[in-house]
């Protein structure tokens, strides 16, 4: 079920003019604060009036009331009903679902591992538990599309990875398309089967993340320290499980060797051909290496490029420590 969006919105000095298509899967809206990501979610959910069109499959959603769009929305702060128990929060959505396509509340609670908390007030839950209840309530409403606005913002590293795992498993089991807002490139890589990059209310790049990552307009959105490449998770040894879509390899964490190394501690040795060497404003050089795992970037000093005699067309090896991913 493809989401087709072409919308325009003016709010004071800010103008949103965004057009993109999100295929079946998990699409990530990526960009800095103020780029229009949350405004797009609000427009899709029917919470903001916009010009243009929003189509979900064969359905035209423009002009429909929010409750008739078949769209679920999970906010950054969960927004649970604080006076209700976990069970009552889930039941509130389930009994109002337009059809009984949703699994039962008990099945939902087991899936999100919150069955033991069903009778607890949500005010007594941890941040991670509240996030799971918010997802459970959204699933209980049987939406055709789930929107998530910065769902990881309140979670630390371990709980963040666990929540990403839950989202990926939720999509796999229930085949629920998702549109996820984030400004963290690691989260985008872990989730995205498709990525839409935004800057100042405009779409600057869209497509599979591995392709978008090579786009100069996309790279311009990143802090220089975050520039890198997306590599399929199962192709690397890392500190993360291979359930994630991809892992983000920062250029600063990739070493290059002009010949195959021996007796080294790095768990990942990716051999390939140098396809580009780009000098940055800082004087450093980004060296792009086409490997069997995909395109990899390494940031080197000019002296290193010269001493290793690196050039387009030459062979080299990228070295990546497992714990640097």
C-alpha positions as CSV (number, residue, x, y, z in Angstrom):
1,X,0.0,0.0,0.0
2,X,1.9,3.0,-1.3
3,X,1.6,6.4,0.4
4,X,1.6,9.2,-2.2
5,X,2.1,12.7,-0.7
6,X,2.2,16.1,-2.4
7,X,1.3,18.8,0.2
8,X,1.8,22.5,0.7
9,X,1.5,24.4,4.0
10,X,2.5,27.9,5.1
11,X,3.0,28.7,8.8
12,X,4.3,32.2,9.4
13,X,7.7,32.5,7.7
14,X,7.9,28.7,7.2
15,X,6.7,27.0,4.0
16,X,6.3,23.3,3.7
17,X,6.2,22.0,0.1
18,X,6.9,18.3,0.2
19,X,6.3,15.6,-2.4
20,X,7.3,12.0,-1.9
21,X,6.2,8.4,-2.3
22,X,6.6,5.9,0.6
23,X,6.4,2.2,-0.5
24,X,5.2,-0.7,1.6
25,X,7.7,-1.0,4.5
26,X,9.2,1.4,7.0
27,X,9.9,4.8,5.6
28,X,12.0,7.3,7.7
29,X,11.6,11.0,7.5
30,X,15.0,12.4,8.2
31,X,16.3,15.9,8.6
32,X,17.4,18.5,11.2
33,X,15.0,20.2,13.6
34,X,12.7,22.7,11.8
35,X,12.8,20.9,8.5
36,X,9.0,20.0,8.5
37,X,9.1,16.4,9.6
38,X,6.5,16.7,12.4
39,X,4.3,19.0,10.3
40,X,4.1,16.3,7.6
41,X,2.9,13.7,10.2
42,X,0.3,16.2,11.5
43,X,-0.9,16.8,7.9
44,X,-1.1,13.1,7.1
45,X,-3.1,12.4,10.3
46,X,-5.5,15.2,9.4
47,X,-4.4,17.5,12.3
48,X,-3.2,20.3,10.0
49,X,-5.1,21.6,6.9
50,X,-2.9,21.5,3.8
51,X,-3.2,22.0,0.1
52,X,-2.4,19.2,-2.3
53,X,-3.1,15.5,-1.9
54,X,-2.5,12.6,0.4
55,X,-3.3,9.1,-1.0
56,X,-2.9,5.8,0.8
57,X,-3.2,3.1,-1.8
58,X,-6.4,3.8,-3.8
59,X,-7.8,6.0,-1.0
60,X,-7.7,9.8,-1.1
61,X,-7.3,11.0,2.5
62,X,-7.5,14.7,1.8
63,X,-10.5,16.2,3.4
64,X,-11.3,13.2,5.6
65,X,-11.6,13.7,9.4
66,X,-8.7,12.3,11.4
67,X,-10.7,9.3,12.8
68,X,-11.7,8.3,9.2
69,X,-8.2,8.1,7.8
70,X,-7.2,4.8,9.2
71,X,-3.9,6.3,10.5
72,X,-2.3,5.7,13.9
73,X,-0.1,8.3,15.5
74,X,2.5,7.7,18.2
75,X,4.0,10.8,19.7
76,X,7.4,11.3,21.3
77,X,5.9,11.5,24.8
78,X,3.5,8.5,24.4
79,X,0.4,10.6,25.5
80,X,-1.3,7.8,27.3
81,X,-4.4,8.4,29.4
82,X,-2.8,8.8,32.8
83,X,-6.0,8.0,34.8
84,X,-6.4,4.6,33.1
85,X,-4.6,1.3,33.5
86,X,-2.5,-0.3,30.7
87,X,-5.4,-2.6,29.9
88,X,-7.9,0.3,29.7
89,X,-5.6,2.3,27.4
90,X,-5.3,-0.6,25.0
91,X,-9.1,-1.4,25.2
92,X,-10.0,2.3,24.5
93,X,-8.5,2.0,21.0
94,X,-9.6,-1.6,20.4
95,X,-13.3,-1.1,21.0
96,X,-13.2,1.9,18.7
97,X,-11.4,0.2,15.9
98,X,-13.4,0.4,12.6
99,X,-13.2,-3.4,12.2
100,X,-12.0,-6.4,14.2
101,X,-8.8,-6.7,12.1
102,X,-6.7,-6.0,15.1
103,X,-5.4,-8.8,17.3
104,X,-7.1,-9.1,20.7
105,X,-5.8,-6.9,23.6
106,X,-4.4,-10.0,25.3
107,X,-2.4,-11.0,22.2
108,X,-1.2,-7.4,21.8
109,X,-0.1,-7.3,25.4
110,X,1.9,-10.6,25.0
111,X,3.5,-9.4,21.8
112,X,4.8,-6.2,23.5
113,X,5.7,-8.0,26.7
114,X,3.5,-5.9,28.9
115,X,1.0,-8.6,30.0
116,X,2.3,-8.5,33.5
117,X,1.5,-4.7,33.7
118,X,-2.0,-4.8,32.3
119,X,-3.6,-3.7,35.6
120,X,-1.0,-1.1,36.5
121,X,-1.7,2.6,36.2
122,X,0.4,4.0,33.3
123,X,1.7,6.7,35.5
124,X,3.7,4.1,37.3
125,X,5.5,2.8,34.2
126,X,9.0,3.5,33.1
127,X,9.7,5.4,29.9
128,X,10.4,2.2,27.9
129,X,7.2,0.6,29.2
130,X,5.1,3.6,28.3
131,X,6.6,3.5,24.8
132,X,5.5,-0.1,24.4
133,X,2.0,0.7,25.7
134,X,1.7,3.5,23.2
135,X,2.6,1.1,20.4
136,X,0.2,-1.5,21.7
137,X,-2.6,1.1,21.8
138,X,-1.8,2.2,18.3
139,X,-1.9,-1.4,17.0
140,X,-5.2,-2.1,18.8
141,X,-6.8,0.6,16.6
142,X,-6.1,-1.5,13.5
143,X,-4.6,1.3,11.4
144,X,-3.6,1.0,7.7
145,X,-0.5,3.2,8.4
146,X,1.4,4.0,11.6
147,X,3.1,7.4,12.1
148,X,5.8,7.7,14.8
149,X,7.2,11.1,15.8
150,X,10.7,10.9,17.3
151,X,9.7,7.7,19.3
152,X,13.2,7.2,20.6
153,X,13.9,10.7,22.0
154,X,13.2,9.7,25.7
155,X,15.1,6.4,25.6
156,X,18.7,5.7,26.4
157,X,21.0,3.5,24.3
158,X,19.9,0.0,25.5
159,X,16.2,0.8,25.6
160,X,16.5,2.6,22.3
161,X,17.9,-0.5,20.5
162,X,15.2,-2.7,22.2
163,X,12.5,-0.3,20.9
164,X,13.9,-0.4,17.4
165,X,13.8,-4.2,17.6
166,X,10.1,-4.1,18.7
167,X,9.2,-1.8,15.7
168,X,11.0,-4.1,13.2
169,X,9.3,-7.2,14.7
170,X,5.9,-5.4,14.7
171,X,6.3,-4.6,11.1
172,X,7.4,-8.2,10.3
173,X,4.5,-9.9,12.2
174,X,1.6,-7.5,11.5
175,X,2.8,-6.2,8.0
176,X,2.0,-2.6,9.2
177,X,3.5,0.2,7.1
178,X,5.2,2.8,9.1
179,X,6.4,6.4,8.7
180,X,9.0,7.2,11.4
181,X,10.5,10.7,12.1
182,X,14.0,10.8,13.4
183,X,17.1,13.1,13.2
184,X,19.5,10.4,14.4
185,X,21.3,8.7,11.4
186,X,21.9,5.4,13.4
187,X,18.1,5.0,14.0
188,X,17.4,5.8,10.3
189,X,19.8,3.2,9.2
190,X,18.4,0.6,11.6
191,X,14.8,1.1,10.5
192,X,14.6,2.4,7.0
193,X,13.7,0.4,4.0
194,X,13.1,3.8,2.3
195,X,14.3,7.2,3.4
196,X,12.9,10.7,2.7
197,X,15.4,13.5,3.5
198,X,14.1,17.0,4.3
199,X,15.6,20.5,4.6
200,X,13.7,23.7,5.2
201,X,10.4,22.2,4.2
202,X,11.6,20.6,1.0
203,X,12.4,17.0,0.1
204,X,16.1,16.9,-1.0
205,X,16.5,13.2,-1.5
206,X,14.5,10.0,-1.3
207,X,14.9,6.3,-2.0
208,X,16.7,3.3,-0.4
209,X,19.1,4.5,2.3
210,X,22.2,3.0,0.7
211,X,21.5,5.1,-2.4
212,X,20.4,8.3,-0.6
213,X,23.5,8.2,1.6
214,X,25.7,8.9,-1.5
215,X,23.6,12.0,-2.4
216,X,25.5,15.2,-1.8
217,X,22.3,17.0,-0.7
218,X,21.7,14.3,1.9
219,X,25.3,14.5,3.2
220,X,24.9,18.3,3.6
221,X,22.2,17.5,6.3
222,X,24.7,15.6,8.4
223,X,27.2,16.9,10.9
224,X,30.7,16.2,9.4
225,X,31.3,13.7,12.2
226,X,28.3,11.7,11.1
227,X,29.1,11.4,7.4
228,X,29.4,7.7,6.5
229,X,27.6,4.9,4.7
230,X,24.8,2.4,5.4
231,X,25.9,-1.3,5.3
232,X,23.4,-4.2,5.7
233,X,23.6,-5.3,9.3
234,X,24.1,-9.0,8.6
235,X,27.2,-8.2,6.5
236,X,29.2,-6.8,9.5
237,X,30.4,-8.1,12.8
238,X,29.2,-5.6,15.3
239,X,27.9,-5.0,18.8
240,X,24.4,-5.1,17.5
241,X,22.1,-7.9,16.4
242,X,21.6,-8.5,12.7
243,X,17.8,-7.8,12.9
244,X,18.4,-4.2,12.0
245,X,18.0,-3.0,8.4
246,X,21.5,-1.5,8.3
247,X,24.3,-0.2,10.4
248,X,25.8,3.3,9.9
249,X,29.6,3.3,9.4
250,X,31.0,6.7,10.1
251,X,33.9,7.7,7.9
252,X,35.9,8.6,11.0
253,X,35.7,5.0,12.2
254,X,37.0,3.3,9.0
255,X,40.7,2.8,8.5
256,X,42.2,2.1,5.0
257,X,45.0,-0.2,4.1
258,X,46.7,-0.2,0.7
259,X,47.2,-3.9,0.9
260,X,45.5,-6.8,2.7
261,X,46.5,-6.6,6.4
262,X,47.6,-9.6,8.5
263,X,47.3,-10.3,12.2
264,X,45.0,-7.4,13.1
265,X,42.2,-7.1,15.7
266,X,39.6,-5.5,13.4
267,X,36.8,-7.9,12.9
268,X,35.7,-6.4,9.6
269,X,38.0,-6.3,6.6
270,X,36.3,-5.1,3.5
271,X,38.3,-5.2,0.3
272,X,37.3,-3.1,-2.7
273,X,38.1,-0.5,-5.3
274,X,38.5,3.2,-4.7
275,X,35.8,5.0,-6.7
276,X,36.3,8.6,-5.5
277,X,38.5,10.8,-3.4
278,X,36.9,14.1,-2.3
279,X,38.8,16.9,-0.5
280,X,36.7,18.5,2.2
281,X,36.9,22.1,3.3
282,X,38.7,21.1,6.5
283,X,41.5,19.7,4.4
284,X,40.6,16.0,5.1
285,X,39.8,13.6,2.3
286,X,36.8,11.3,2.0
287,X,37.8,8.1,0.2
288,X,35.0,6.0,-1.2
289,X,35.6,2.3,-1.5
290,X,33.2,0.0,-3.4
291,X,33.2,-3.3,-1.5
292,X,31.2,-6.5,-1.6
293,X,29.2,-5.2,1.3
294,X,28.5,-1.9,-0.3
295,X,30.0,1.6,-0.6
296,X,32.2,2.5,2.4
297,X,33.7,6.0,3.2
298,X,36.9,6.6,5.1
299,X,38.1,10.1,6.2
300,X,41.9,10.4,5.9
301,X,44.4,13.2,6.1
302,X,46.0,14.4,2.9
303,X,49.3,13.0,4.1
304,X,47.8,9.6,4.5
305,X,46.3,9.6,1.0
306,X,49.7,10.6,-0.4
307,X,51.8,8.1,1.6
308,X,49.4,5.2,0.7
309,X,49.4,6.3,-2.9
310,X,45.6,6.1,-3.0
311,X,43.9,6.9,-6.3
312,X,40.7,6.1,-8.1
313,X,40.7,2.6,-9.6
314,X,43.2,1.2,-7.0
315,X,42.4,-1.6,-4.6
316,X,42.4,-1.1,-0.8
317,X,40.9,-2.6,2.3
318,X,38.6,-0.9,4.8
319,X,39.1,-2.0,8.4
320,X,36.3,-1.6,11.0
321,X,36.4,-2.6,14.6
322,X,33.2,-4.4,15.7
323,X,32.6,-2.0,18.6
324,X,33.0,1.1,16.5
325,X,29.7,0.3,14.7
